[in-house]
Amino acid sequence: MAKILVIEDDKIVASIVAKFLSNGGHAVTVANDGDEGLRAVAADVPDLVITDVFMPEKDGLEAIRELREKNPKLPVIAMSGGGSGASGGEILRLAHILGAKEVLKKPLTSAEVLGAVDRCLKS
């Protein structure tokens, strides 16, 4: 069982991802934005972080950058459904460049989430 932090501002998406992870046997904590997520990591480093890219306050790209600086070995998965301005694929490529080990495009399936988690935890 891994401790996983999900950083997601959409409560419905956060609940769905948390359910996927819980059903997969993982312990899940949810943060509502990048700042809250970074505070959660500082208080208790998880085994893995899954973060949305587009969020208020501190977005996922900023959170990934800061997580890489402070916890370079902590695996991060970025997820996005797209957003205004740039395509979801471009944003996810940028998240990968910034240090996300895996990227997921919303809408998500349980198999996609759990597969990405397994790959990150095994590497």
N, C-alpha and C positions, 0 to 999 in steps of 0.2 A: 504494500500500500504506500503510495507516494503522497506527500503533502503538496497540493497544487493551489496556487493563487490565480484566480480569474479576475482580470481587470476589465470591466465592461460597464458602460454607463446605461445601457438599455436593460432594464430589470428583467424583461421577458427573456432576452437572449442569455443573460447571465444565469437565470434560473434553468434554462434548457441545457446550457453547457455544464453547469454544476450537476444537474441530474445525470447527464451522460457519464460524467466522471465518477460520481458517487456509485452509479450502477456498475461501473468498471472497477470498483473496489478502492477508490482513492478518497483521501480526506481533502475537502474543498473549502477554501475561504474565498469570499468575493469582495472586491473593492470597486467602488463606483467611478473612479477616475485615476489618472496616472499618479497624482499626488498621494491619494489615499493608498494606492498600490505600493508606491515607494516606501511610505511609512510602514506598511504591513511587512514588507521585506526587511526593513531595518529592524523591526521588532522581533521577527521570527522568520529566518530565511527558509523558504519552501524548497522543495526538490525541483520545482518547475513553475514557470509563470506563463499563463496564456493571456495575451492582451489584445483588446480591440485597438484599431489604429485611430479611428476618428472618435474623439471624446472631448468634452469641455475641460477647462482648467489646463491640465497637462495631457497632451495626446499620447497615443501609443508609441509614436516614433521617438518622442522625447523620453518617454519612460524606458524604451529599449536602450537608447543611448546611455542613459544614467545607470541602468541596471548593468550594462556591459562594463562601465567604468568602475562601479563599486563591487560587482560580483561577476567577474569575467567567466567563471565556470558555470554559472547558473543558466540552464537552458531556458530559452524563451520561444514561445510560439506566437506569431502574430496572426490576427484574423481581421478580415474586412469585408464589407458588403459593397464597397465602392464609396463614393462621396462626391461632393461638388468639386469640379476643377480637373481632377486627374482620375484616370480609370483605376479600378480596384487592383488590376494586375500591376500597374506602375507603382502604386503605393506599396503593394506587397513585395515587389522586387526591392524597393528602397528599404523596407523593413528587414529583408534578408541581408542586404548590404550592411545595415547598421548592426546586425548581429543575431537576428532571429534565426533559430536553427530550422524551423519549419514555418510555413505560411499556409493559411486556410482561407478560402473564399466562402463567404456566407451566401446562401443558407448552408448550414452545416449538418452533417449526419453524425450519428453516434460512432459509426465505423471510422469516419474520417478523423474525428477528434481523438478517439482512443488509439488509432493507428499512429497518428502524429506523436501522441504522448509516449507510446511504447518506443518509437524510434528515438525520440529525444532522451529518454531515460536509459536506453541501452548503449548510447554512444558516449 
